[in-house]
């Protein structure tokens, strides 16, 4: 009987895990709120401002970390697969490139309850980074035993001789790695780069607050970040690099990016530990910010987390929440607009051009379906089928739906009203093309758009909204409909920069700002008016939640994120005394500085090679080096080892009877490994 009971219990556990362990962003779904280590927080994808030949993708996990959250500080989960997915070809289902990160935790000094002591780290996160280009069938290791940056516990732990005897900037610098395929990688804690008045937003839409001052609910909070800088030539469908204005609108440079976290299906608890087994199940995902947080209703959030963007092609259960978003109910006085006074300046077009109603449940532009008016436009069934005009009663299928689910094509009506002469369906000024109709919710980016300099007077955290304003009103850009680079065309929702105020932009989008940009003006615009800049439009453009910038300045260089807040600081990270005055730096106690973490940078030449390959090293200090050579079947074919001096040195591999083809050299120094790819043409 007991054996039978155990059998049925196992089946029950498996069934429950299958049905419910599907769970993204700041604690926004019920199941994932109980599993913070696997919780996607945010996702960013932008053209690197200091190296425009690359794209930077940042995925953050583990929300709302307290800087002083000891003794067990926050880290990546050991039994979680963290993945960044990239799609660049709408003709092929699924991801073209996937990066996978798996972590393990090492305690270097289990005899202490401190996290850091005398040069040793506990809860030290080591990781393996792998890459797949065939849908996950095979994986190539790029980094093995990479070391994530430590938690910024405090000055004694980081800077004093009884701690790590270095600076946090130096530790973070050592946590960046270069792969043989050209990526630059960073993993570790950072200041949460998202900024929003969480308290106000979720207090029934009280943003900006009607009573009291707005406040950034994420100020002084940290998250765990995975950042990858990737060459555009690696990500583009053609393998090419954008070179001119035309490439800003080329589909060859459009990518869709999403991030996920997965766990194994069954968790077994034992005395003093736990184990995992079974199939891997996606429990969290993220593409467009705030989708699951503010679009999907609470009863569907866990289900949404279980899907991939590609599942959303066949499973249309959640489409209705984009066609008729709940937030729009509170921007319409005929519905519940008067119940949310903070959003009073945001109002939907109910009678745009005295013809079109975009209120929830109305038809929007559907009445034009099949007519001559939409012939040759993106709304023509002969162009994109019924993708953008699927049916009556789905008014936001023409603006919110493409923003979240397909991207926007450079086809009328999705061009600026500049040059349209009053007809929103006519060709206008090219504005953006990030159209990738290969799935659902992803962050879509056209990599051909150059980055707007962060020190430019035109740079704006309003992203494409500000680009539209400039294209419609600025004499530098509104004189004709010719394609040209407008500042902030590289901003959200064309990708997402760290500085972009996505909460404000998305609320403006729900209020119809995209419709206005293409010429479907607000209700107070009348035919014959000399200017479309009406009071309703100004109200939407000047709306603010009250929190418009991050609480810490972003860096100009990779990984661009601000350092994590320190556990001994008062938000600023600077220790203070009882009066609030900054404390003096700790004196060096001369107890003996610990050995610092050894940094290694590995390259090889010639590559491809014929008779010999020279593996170059650049070591911080003299160290024992082990090089293991594997063939493409994963078999070890040779080992090289020896003590190498600090600075630049090299070790030579001279294969004798090897088959021409690809080989992998794993270089290990002081427990950290890096993998480089070698091609033998003998």
C-alpha positions in Angstrom: 0.0 0.0 0.0 2.8 2.4 0.9 4.6 1.7 -2.4 1.3 2.3 -4.3 0.9 5.6 -2.4 4.4 6.7 -3.3 3.7 5.9 -7.0 0.5 8.0 -7.1 2.2 10.8 -5.1 5.0 10.9 -7.7 2.4 11.1 -10.5 0.6 13.9 -8.6 3.8 15.9 -8.1 4.7 15.5 -11.8 1.2 16.7 -12.8 1.2 19.7 -10.6 4.7 20.7 -11.7 3.6 20.4 -15.3 0.5 22.5 -14.8 1.8 25.2 -12.4 5.5 25.6 -12.6 5.0 28.0 -15.5 5.5 31.3 -14.3 8.2 37.7 -15.5 9.3 41.4 -14.4 9.1 42.8 -10.9 7.1 40.1 -9.1 4.3 40.5 -11.5 3.1 36.8 -11.8 1.8 34.8 -8.9 4.0 31.7 -9.3 7.2 33.4 -10.2 6.8 35.8 -7.2 7.6 32.8 -5.1 10.8 32.0 -7.1 12.8 35.2 -7.3 16.0 33.5 -8.5 14.3 32.5 -11.7 12.3 35.8 -12.2 13.0 37.8 -15.3 13.1 41.5 -14.3 13.8 43.5 -17.4 15.3 43.2 -20.9 17.3 45.8 -22.9 18.6 45.7 -26.5 20.4 48.7 -28.1 23.2 49.7 -30.4 26.2 50.2 -28.2 26.9 53.9 -27.9 30.7 53.5 -27.7 31.0 50.8 -30.3 28.2 51.1 -33.0 29.4 47.9 -34.7 27.9 46.0 -31.8 24.5 45.4 -30.1 24.3 45.2 -26.3 21.6 42.9 -24.8 21.0 43.0 -21.1 18.7 40.6 -19.2 18.2 41.2 -15.5 16.9 38.7 -12.9 16.1 38.5 -9.2 14.1 41.7 -8.5 14.1 44.2 -5.6 17.4 43.2 -4.0 18.2 45.0 -0.8 21.9 46.1 -0.8 22.2 45.1 2.8 20.4 41.7 2.4 23.0 39.6 4.3 24.2 37.2 5.4 22.9 35.3 2.4 23.3 37.9 -0.4 21.5 37.6 -3.7 23.0 35.5 -6.5 22.0 33.6 -9.6 20.2 30.3 -9.1 22.2 27.0 -9.4 19.4 25.0 -10.9 18.2 27.6 -13.4 18.8 27.9 -17.1 19.0 31.6 -18.0 18.7 32.1 -21.7 18.8 35.1 -24.2 17.0 34.3 -27.5 17.5 36.1 -30.8 15.4 35.8 -33.9 16.5 37.4 -37.1 14.6 35.6 -39.9 10.8 35.6 -40.1 10.8 32.8 -42.6 12.3 30.3 -40.1 10.3 29.4 -37.0 12.1 29.8 -33.7 15.4 31.3 -32.5 18.4 31.7 -34.8 20.8 32.3 -31.8 20.4 31.3 -28.2 22.8 32.1 -25.3 22.5 29.9 -22.2 24.0 30.7 -18.8 24.1 28.2 -15.9 25.6 29.0 -12.6 27.1 27.2 -9.6 27.8 28.6 -6.2 31.2 28.0 -4.4 32.0 28.7 -0.8 35.7 29.4 -0.5 35.6 29.6 3.3 32.7 27.6 4.8 34.1 28.2 8.3 32.7 31.8 8.6 29.3 33.3 8.4 30.7 36.3 6.6 30.3 36.5 2.8 33.9 37.8 2.3 36.8 37.4 4.6 40.6 37.5 4.2 40.5 37.3 0.4 38.0 34.5 0.1 34.5 34.7 -1.2 31.4 32.7 -0.2 28.4 32.5 -2.5 30.8 33.0 -5.3 29.0 32.5 -8.6 30.8 30.7 -11.4 29.1 30.2 -14.7 29.2 28.5 -18.0 28.1 30.4 -21.1 27.0 28.4 -24.2 25.7 29.3 -27.6 23.4 27.4 -30.0 22.6 28.3 -33.6 20.4 25.3 -34.4 17.5 25.7 -32.0 19.2 24.2 -29.0 20.1 20.8 -30.6 23.8 21.4 -29.9 25.7 23.9 -27.7 29.2 25.4 -28.0 30.8 26.4 -24.7 32.2 29.9 -24.9 33.1 30.5 -21.2 33.6 27.9 -18.5 34.0 28.8 -14.8 33.5 32.5 -15.6 33.4 34.5 -12.3 30.4 36.8 -11.7 31.1 40.1 -9.9 30.6 39.8 -6.2 27.9 41.6 -4.2 28.9 45.1 -3.1 28.7 44.2 0.6 30.6 47.2 2.0 33.9 49.0 2.2 35.6 46.6 4.7 34.6 43.6 2.7 35.8 45.0 -0.7 38.6 47.5 0.0 40.3 46.6 3.3 43.1 44.2 3.7 40.8 41.9 5.8 38.5 41.7 2.8 39.4 41.6 -0.9 41.9 44.5 -0.7 40.8 46.0 -4.0 38.2 48.3 -5.4 34.7 47.4 -6.6 35.4 48.9 -10.0 38.4 46.6 -10.4 36.3 43.6 -9.4 33.7 44.5 -11.9 36.3 45.1 -14.6 37.7 41.5 -14.0 34.1 40.1 -14.4 34.1 41.1 -18.1 35.2 38.4 -20.6 35.8 38.3 -24.3 34.8 35.1 -26.3 36.6 33.8 -29.4 33.4 34.6 -31.4 33.6 38.3 -30.6 31.1 38.7 -27.7 31.9 40.6 -24.5 30.2 39.3 -21.5 29.4 40.5 -17.9 27.5 38.8 -15.1 26.9 40.2 -11.7 24.8 42.5 -9.4 24.0 46.0 -10.6 21.8 48.9 -9.7 18.3 48.2 -11.0 18.3 50.3 -14.2 14.5 50.5 -14.4 12.8 53.5 -12.8 9.1 53.7 -12.0 6.8 54.8 -9.2 5.7 51.3 -8.4 3.7 52.3 -5.4 1.7 54.9 -7.4 1.2 52.8 -10.5 -0.2 49.8 -8.6 -2.3 52.0 -6.3 -5.1 51.9 -8.9 -3.1 54.0 -11.4 -2.1 56.8 -9.1 0.8 58.1 -11.2 1.6 60.9 -11.0 0.4 60.8 -7.4 -2.5 63.0 -6.6 -1.3 63.3 -3.0 2.4 63.4 -2.0 5.6 63.3 -4.1 6.3 60.6 -6.7 9.1 58.2 -5.7 11.1 55.7 -7.6 10.1 52.3 -6.1 13.3 50.8 -7.4 15.7 53.4 -6.0 18.5 51.8 -4.0 17.6 48.3 -5.2 19.9 45.9 -7.1 19.3 43.2 -9.6 21.4 40.4 -11.1 22.4 41.2 -14.7 23.6 39.2 -17.7 25.0 41.6 -20.4 26.4 40.6 -23.8 27.9 42.9 -26.4 27.5 41.1 -29.8 28.9 42.1 -33.3 26.0 43.2 -35.6 27.5 41.0 -38.3 26.9 38.0 -36.0 23.2 38.9 -35.5 22.1 40.2 -38.9 20.3 37.9 -41.2 22.8 38.6 -44.0 25.9 38.6 -41.8 26.5 42.1 -43.0 27.0 45.5 -41.3 24.7 48.5 -41.9 26.3 51.3 -43.9 23.8 54.0 -44.8 20.3 55.5 -44.5 18.7 52.7 -46.5 19.9 50.1 -44.0 18.0 51.9 -41.2 14.9 50.5 -42.8 16.2 47.2 -44.1 14.7 43.9 -42.8 18.1 42.3 -42.9 19.0 44.1 -39.7 15.8 43.5 -37.7 16.1 41.2 -34.7 13.7 40.0 -32.1 15.1 39.5 -28.6 13.5 37.8 -25.6 14.9 36.3 -22.4 13.7 33.3 -20.3 14.4 31.2 -17.2 13.7 27.5 -16.9 13.8 25.0 -14.1 13.6 21.2 -14.0 10.1 19.8 -13.5 10.5 18.1 -10.1 12.1 19.5 -6.9 12.9 17.1 -4.1 13.6 18.3 -0.6 15.9 16.4 1.7 17.5 17.1 5.0 19.8 20.0 4.5 19.4 20.1 0.7 17.4 19.7 -2.4 17.7 18.1 -5.8 16.1 18.6 -9.2 15.1 16.2 -11.9 12.8 15.8 -15.0 12.3 17.9 -18.1 13.2 21.6 -18.2 10.2 23.9 -17.9 10.1 27.6 -18.8 9.0 29.4 -15.7 9.6 33.0 -16.7 10.1 35.1 -19.8 10.3 38.7 -20.9 10.3 40.6 -24.2 8.5 43.9 -24.3 8.6 45.6 -20.8 5.5 45.6 -18.7 3.6 43.2 -21.0 2.9 40.6 -18.2 2.9 43.3 -15.5 0.3 45.7 -17.0 -1.4 44.1 -20.0 -2.0 40.5 -19.1 -4.6 40.0 -16.3 -3.6 38.3 -13.1 -5.5 35.1 -14.0 -3.4 34.6 -17.1 0.0 35.7 -16.0 1.4 32.3 -15.1 0.0 30.9 -18.4 1.7 33.8 -20.3 5.1 32.9 -18.7 4.8 29.3 -19.9 4.6 30.3 -23.5 7.4 31.2 -26.0 6.7 34.0 -28.4 6.4 31.4 -31.1 3.6 29.6 -29.2 1.6 32.8 -29.5 1.2 32.3 -33.3 -1.1 29.4 -32.8 -2.4 30.1 -29.3 -4.4 33.4 -29.6 -5.9 33.2 -26.1 -4.1 36.4 -25.0 -4.5 38.5 -28.2 -7.7 40.2 -26.8 -5.7 42.0 -24.1 -3.7 43.9 -26.8 -6.7 44.6 -29.1 -8.7 46.0 -26.1 -6.2 46.8 -23.3 -7.5 47.2 -19.8 -5.5 50.4 -19.3 -7.5 52.1 -22.1 -10.7 51.7 -20.0 -9.2 54.3 -17.7 -8.4 56.7 -20.5 -12.0 57.0 -21.8 -14.6 59.1 -20.0 -17.4 57.0 -21.5 -16.0 54.0 -19.5 -13.9 54.4 -16.3 -11.7 57.4 -17.1 -13.1 59.6 -14.4 -12.2 56.9 -11.8 -8.5 57.4 -12.3 -7.8 61.1 -12.1 -4.0 60.7 -12.4 -4.5 59.6 -16.0 -6.8 62.5 -16.9 -4.5 63.9 -19.5 -4.4 60.6 -21.4 -7.4 60.2 -23.6 -8.1 57.8 -26.5 -9.2 58.9 -29.9 -13.0 58.3 -30.0 -13.6 60.4 -33.1 -10.3 60.8 -34.9 -10.7 62.9 -38.1 -14.4 62.8 -37.1 -14.5 59.3 -38.5 -12.6 56.7 -36.4 -13.3 55.3 -32.9 -10.5 53.5 -31.1 -12.3 53.0 -27.8 -12.4 49.5 -26.4 -14.8 47.3 -28.3 -15.0 49.7 -31.2 -13.9 49.0 -34.8 -11.0 51.5 -35.2 -10.0 51.2 -38.9 -11.7 47.9 -39.5 -14.5 49.7 -41.5 -11.9 50.3 -44.2 -11.0 46.7 -44.6 -11.0 45.6 -48.3 -11.6 49.2 -49.5 -9.5 51.2 -52.0 -8.4 53.4 -49.2 -6.2 50.7 -47.7 -5.0 49.1 -51.0 -1.3 48.7 -51.1 -0.9 49.6 -47.4 0.0 47.3 -44.5 -3.7 47.0 -43.8 -4.3 45.4 -47.2 -5.0 41.6 -46.9 -2.9 41.3 -50.1 0.2 42.7 -48.2 0.2 41.1 -44.8 -3.1 39.2 -44.7 -5.4 39.9 -41.9 -2.5 40.4 -39.5 -3.2 44.1 -38.7 -7.0 44.2 -39.3 -8.1 40.8 -38.0 -11.7 41.6 -37.2 -14.3 44.1 -35.9 -14.2 45.1 -32.2 -10.4 45.0 -32.1 -9.5 48.7 -32.4 -5.9 48.5 -31.3 -4.8 45.9 -33.8 -3.3 48.7 -35.9 -1.0 50.2 -33.2 -0.6 48.3 -29.9 -0.7 44.9 -31.6 2.2 45.5 -34.0 4.2 47.3 -31.3 4.1 44.2 -29.0 3.6 41.3 -31.5 4.9 42.0 -35.0 7.0 45.1 -35.0 6.2 48.0 -37.3 6.9 47.9 -41.1 8.1 50.8 -43.1 4.8 50.7 -45.1 1.9 53.1 -45.0 0.2 53.9 -42.7 3.2 53.3 -40.5 5.1 56.5 -41.6 5.0 59.9 -40.0 2.2 62.3 -41.0 4.9 64.6 -42.5 4.2 64.6 -46.3 0.9 62.9 -46.1 -1.2 66.0 -46.8 -3.9 65.1 -44.3 -4.4 61.5 -45.4 -3.1 59.1 -42.7 -3.1 56.1 -45.2 -0.8 57.9 -47.7 2.9 57.4 -47.8 4.8 59.7 -45.4 8.2 60.2 -43.9 9.9 56.8 -43.2 10.1 56.4 -39.4 10.9 52.9 -38.4 11.1 49.3 -39.6 11.4 46.6 -36.9 8.8 44.3 -38.5 9.5 40.7 -37.7 6.1 38.8 -37.8 7.6 35.6 -36.5 6.0 35.1 -33.1 4.5 37.2 -30.3 6.0 39.3 -27.6 9.6 40.2 -28.3 11.7 43.3 -28.0 12.3 44.1 -31.7 15.2 46.2 -32.9 16.4 47.5 -36.2 20.2 47.4 -35.8 20.7 49.6 -38.8 19.6 52.7 -36.9 22.7 54.5 -35.5 22.8 55.3 -31.8 21.8 58.8 -30.7 24.8 60.3 -28.8 24.0 60.4 -25.1 25.6 63.8 -24.8 23.5 65.2 -27.7 21.0 68.0 -26.9 18.4 65.9 -28.9 18.8 62.8 -26.8 15.5 62.0 -25.0 14.3 59.2 -22.8 11.0 59.3 -24.7 12.6 57.3 -27.5 10.4 56.9 -30.7 7.8 59.3 -29.2 10.4 62.1 -29.3 11.6 61.1 -32.7 8.0 61.4 -34.0 7.7 64.9 -32.4 10.9 66.0 -34.1 9.9 64.5 -37.4 6.5 66.3 -37.3 7.6 69.7 -35.8 11.3 70.3 -36.2 12.4 72.2 -39.4 15.5 70.0 -39.6 13.2 67.0 -40.3 9.7 68.0 -41.3 10.4 69.8 -44.6 9.9 66.7 -46.8 9.2 63.0 -46.6 12.7 61.9 -47.6 14.3 59.2 -45.4 16.7 60.6 -42.9 18.1 59.8 -39.4 16.0 61.5 -36.8 17.4 61.5 -33.2 16.0 58.8 -30.9 14.9 56.5 -33.7 17.1 54.0 -31.9 14.9 54.3 -28.8 12.0 52.3 -27.4 10.0 50.6 -28.8 12.7 50.2 -31.5 14.7 48.1 -29.0 15.2 49.6 -25.6 17.9 51.8 -24.2 18.7 51.9 -20.5 17.6 55.5 -20.4 14.2 55.1 -22.0 11.2 55.9 -19.9 9.2 52.9 -21.0 6.4 53.3 -18.4 5.6 56.8 -19.7 6.0 55.8 -23.4 3.7 52.8 -23.0 1.0 54.8 -21.3 1.3 57.4 -24.0 1.0 54.6 -26.6 -2.1 53.2 -24.9 -3.5 56.7 -25.2 -3.1 56.6 -28.9 0.1 58.6 -29.5 1.2 56.2 -32.3 -2.1 56.8 -34.1 -1.5 60.5 -33.8 2.0 60.3 -35.2 0.8 58.7 -38.4 -2.0 61.3 -38.9 -5.0 59.9 -36.9 -5.1 63.0 -34.8 -6.9 63.5 -31.4 -10.6 64.3 -31.3 -10.1 68.1 -30.9 -8.4 68.4 -34.3 -10.9 69.5 -36.9 -10.6 69.3 -40.7 -9.0 72.4 -41.9 -7.0 73.2 -38.8 -3.7 74.7 -39.6 -1.8 72.6 -37.1 -2.4 69.1 -35.6 -0.8 70.2 -32.4 -4.0 70.4 -30.3 -4.5 70.6 -26.6 -5.3 66.8 -26.4 -2.0 66.0 -28.2 -0.1 68.4 -25.9 -1.7 66.8 -22.9 -0.4 63.3 -23.9 3.0 64.5 -24.9 3.5 66.3 -21.6 2.2 63.5 -19.4 4.6 62.2 -16.9 4.4 59.6 -14.1 6.6 61.8 -12.0 9.7 59.5 -12.2 11.7 60.1 -15.3 15.3 59.1 -14.7 17.2 56.3 -12.9 18.5 56.8 -9.4 22.1 56.3 -10.5 24.0 57.5 -13.6 24.7 54.9 -16.3 28.2 54.3 -17.5 29.4 55.2 -21.0 31.2 51.9 -21.4 30.2 48.2 -21.3 28.2 47.0 -19.4 26.8 50.5 -19.1 25.0 49.7 -15.9 25.6 51.5 -12.6 27.5 49.7 -9.8 25.2 47.9 -7.3 24.3 49.9 -4.2 26.6 49.1 -1.3 25.3 47.4 1.8 27.0 49.9 4.1 25.8 53.0 2.3 22.8 55.4 2.6 21.5 54.9 -0.9 24.5 56.8 -2.3 26.8 53.9 -1.5 29.0 56.2 0.6 29.2 55.2 4.3 28.0 58.0 6.6 28.2 58.7 10.4 25.3 59.5 12.7 25.2 63.1 11.5 25.0 62.0 7.9 28.6 63.2 7.1 30.7 60.9 4.9 33.0 58.6 6.9 36.8 58.6 6.3 38.3 55.8 4.3 39.5 52.8 6.4 43.1 52.7 7.2 45.2 49.8 5.8 45.5 47.4 8.7 48.5 45.6 7.1 47.2 42.2 8.1 48.4 40.8 4.7 46.7 41.4 1.4 45.1 38.4 -0.1 46.0 37.2 -3.6 43.7 39.0 -6.1 41.7 37.1 -8.6 43.8 36.4 -11.6 42.5 37.9 -14.9 43.3 36.1 -18.2 42.7 37.1 -21.8 43.3 34.5 -24.4 43.7 34.7 -28.2 45.3 32.5 -30.9 47.2 33.0 -34.1 47.4 32.0 -36.8 43.8 30.9 -36.9 43.1 29.0 -39.2 46.5 27.3 -38.8 48.4 24.5 -40.7 51.2 23.2 -38.6 51.1 25.1 -35.3 48.8 27.4 -33.3 50.2 29.9 -30.9 47.9 30.6 -27.9 48.6 34.0 -26.5 48.0 34.8 -22.8 47.9 38.1 -20.9 48.0 37.3 -17.2 47.7 39.6 -14.3 50.3 37.6 -12.3 52.5 34.5 -12.8 50.3 31.4 -12.8 50.0 27.7 -13.7 48.2 27.4 -17.1 46.4 24.3 -18.4 45.4 24.1 -22.0 43.1 21.2 -23.1 42.5 20.6 -26.8 39.2 18.9 -27.8 38.0 17.8 -31.3 34.6 18.6 -32.6 33.3 15.3 -31.1 34.2 16.5 -27.6 37.2 14.1 -27.3 40.4 15.3 -25.6 43.3 15.1 -28.0 46.1 16.9 -26.2 47.1 18.8 -23.0 49.6 21.6 -22.6 50.6 22.9 -19.2 53.2 25.1 -17.5 53.8 28.1 -15.4 53.6 31.4 -17.3 54.8 34.8 -16.2 52.7 37.9 -15.7 52.0 40.0 -18.7 52.0 38.7 -22.3 53.2 35.1 -23.1 52.3 32.3 -25.4 52.1 28.5 -25.5 52.4 26.6 -28.8 50.3 23.6 -30.0 51.9 21.5 -32.7 49.5 18.8 -33.8 51.0 15.9 -35.7 48.4 13.5 -37.0 45.1 15.3 -36.7 42.1 15.5 -39.0 41.6 18.9 -40.5 38.6 20.7 -39.0 37.5 22.6 -35.9 39.1 22.1 -32.5 38.4 23.8 -29.1 41.1 24.9 -26.7 40.0 25.3 -23.1 42.5 27.5 -21.2 42.3 27.3 -17.4 44.0 29.6 -15.0 43.3 29.6 -11.3 40.1 27.8 -11.7 38.6 30.1 -14.4 38.4 28.8 -18.0 38.0 30.4 -21.4 37.3 28.4 -24.6 38.7 29.4 -28.0 37.9 27.9 -31.4 40.7 26.7 -33.7 40.6 25.7 -37.3 43.2 23.2 -38.6 43.7 23.3 -42.3 46.5 20.8 -42.5 
